[in-house]
């Protein structure tokens, strides 16, 4: 029997009047055969149908529409969230350092509160992320003397963390980003020897590549009903796309429980014209190839962190060239809208394998792309700083 991750109230509402996107997506997955499992059920409270245009309603027959939230935006942006989205991802509150800052001391208070808010509004929750090379406390990789932890110790810590976290949220999370960003842009595995410190992986340094398979196995044991995803950025780079494919193909051949691939999709207003810049491959055609390649493995595909910066990759901007509310003109907004429309046309084309599209934020007044030390503002989402719909919203609603 299939259960919607968004709970009985929303399932009944969308199934009867709008068509539930999650029901449709999970039903497709269930029909695929031996690997099918009953989806996680997240009970929800009464749901009031949105009045007026709604992204979630418009795309209900295709796939869920999600948004990343933080403890502030889940409250301050609640009207937009309830109107347009039926899934959320906690931006930071489920990461390692947020839940287990010191060894064995887990604090689920904030995450539990946000999950409860989602449930009370009939929304599904994506878990993000069980393992990443960043936002992981230093103690994880060290022994009592400060020396690197042994393989056995690190693996035991990883298992305990995943057991506790995935186990705690079991039944509330319909999908987990289990491993995040294990492959570099040139197709190599991320190692502890990367030139930039914030790009180094101590997971790989101590465990080699084995940590990836082990994380998925631990997660599946802790929550057998959750869909498990490998999440990656810049998947449109051909060599990186192929490397991720080969990694996933190997994991599947070894019986590792991987169910899907997350395409972060931090996009820009146009591709780069700079030779060698990752952005030169940031095209609809390249992302089309990526989706088709991963789907050929029988995996689900989700867009997990979508936004569309108004800056062109590879271009160096002086502070006086940074966009402001005044210089983010109708013409720039129209160009952004055209780009959004092209990518959403691609997502709709692949609706048989895409089982979710999540924006990394809700409105332009709260985006990670405006939080750099440079002070550079960005305008990457569908709703402006006053929470009004932008041209991009209108374009992706028009089909």
Secondary structure, DSSP 8 states (H G I E B T S, - for coil): ----TTHHHHHHHIIIII--HHHHHHHHHHTT-TT----------------S--HHHHTTTT--EEEEE-TTHHHHTHHHHHHH-SEEEESSTTSHHHH-SBTTB---HHHHHHHHHHHHTT-EEEEEEEE-SSS--GGGGB-TTSSB--HHHHHHHHHHHHHHHHHHTTTT-SEEEEEE--B-TTS-B--TT-SSGGG--HHHHHHTTHHHHHHHHHHHHH-TTSEEEEEES-TTSHHHHHHHHHHHHHHHHTT----EEEE--EEESS---STT-GGGG-SHHHHHHHHHHHHTTT-EEEEEEEEEESS-TT----GGGS--TTTS-HHHHHHHHHHHHHHHHHHHHTTTTEEEEEES-SSTTS-GGG-STT------SSB-TTS-B-HHHHHHH--
